[in-house]
Amino acid sequence: MFGSSKTSIPSNSSMDHAGSAAEQALHATQVLAQEALDGLAGGVQELRDQASPILHQASDRASNFAHNTVDALRDQSMRLRDQAARAGANTTHYIRAEPVKSVLMAAATGAALMALVSLLNRTRG
């Protein structure tokens, strides 16, 4: 009735060997993962080291460009102010030297502008 049946129970040495192999595989995986992370961190640091001088150089160029632009605008503004002052002085001198011609020229210019405005109003209406 009770026949003899042999069930195979793994021996302790087989289980120890499998556990040891699993631990070795886990350790090897951890080592590889750590090496990969170290390599990635090194690569990021290397890129950061390479990018830093380039970024500083670009920043310096942008700053120099901004300063040069401000200086150029200041110079141009001063030139325009000087030209306007000279034009005003020349106009004042001409008006004092030729008052009749100046009044006639102003009247003619005003009449021309009024004619132009009147013409524009007719075309719109």
Sequence and secondary structure as in RCSB ss.txt:
>XXXX:A:sequence
MFGSSKTSIPSNSSMDHAGSAAEQALHATQVLAQEALDGLAGGVQELRDQASPILHQASDRASNFAHNTVDALRD
QSMRLRDQAARAGANTTHYIRAEPVKSVLMAAATGAALMALVSLLNRTRG
>XXXX:A:secstr
           HHHHHHHHHHHHHHHHHHHHHHHHHHHHHHHHHHHHHHHHHHHHHHHHHHHHHHHHHHHHHHHH
HHHHHHHHHHHHHHHHHHHHHH HHHHHHHHHHHHHHHHHHHHHHHHHH 
